Amino acid sequence: MQPYFEENGFFADVDFISVSTGAQENRVNYPPNLWLEREGWTAPLIVDNEANAVSTAFGLNAFPFWAAVDAEGRVVFRTAGGLSKDGLVDLAQSLANL
């Protein structure tokens, strides 16, 4: 996604925020801060606590996990697994039209 954001910017009227959660030494993206640096990730980032409070609040059950929240704070979209660039663009456009 980072190359898309670099080329097109973030989405108007949609805030994109990343959550780093479930950090475990046996995963390929550990430690997450180094992985995010390597990827050149520029989206705002929230680091989940050891109790995984953020992921629990969104009902995370897999990695990656995507959730969308509307302006009133309601979760309006949730899915586990990969989301293509086109899927993310479609999602952002839908959210902008809420």
TAURNOR-V723584 format. One record per pair of residues at least 12 apart in sequence whose ideal C-beta (glycine too) atoms are under 7 Angstrom apart, sorted by the first residue. I is the first residue (numbers start at 0). J is the second residue. If there is no record, write none. Layout:
# TAURNOR-V723584
[[I J] [I J]]
This chain:
# TAURNOR-V723584
[[0 84] [0 87] [1 38] [1 39] [1 40] [1 41] [3 84] [4 41] [4 42] [10 91] [10 95] [11 95] [12 95] [13 91] [13 94] [13 95] [15 42] [16 42] [16 43] [16 45] [17 40] [17 42] [17 43] [17 44] [18 45] [18 47] [18 53] [18 54] [19 31] [19 44] [19 46] [19 47] [20 47] [20 51] [20 53] [20 54] [20 59] [21 51] [21 54] [21 62] [57 74] [57 77] [58 77] [60 79] [61 79] [61 80] [63 80] [63 81] [64 79] [65 78] [65 82] [67 90] [67 94] [69 97] [75 97] [76 90]]
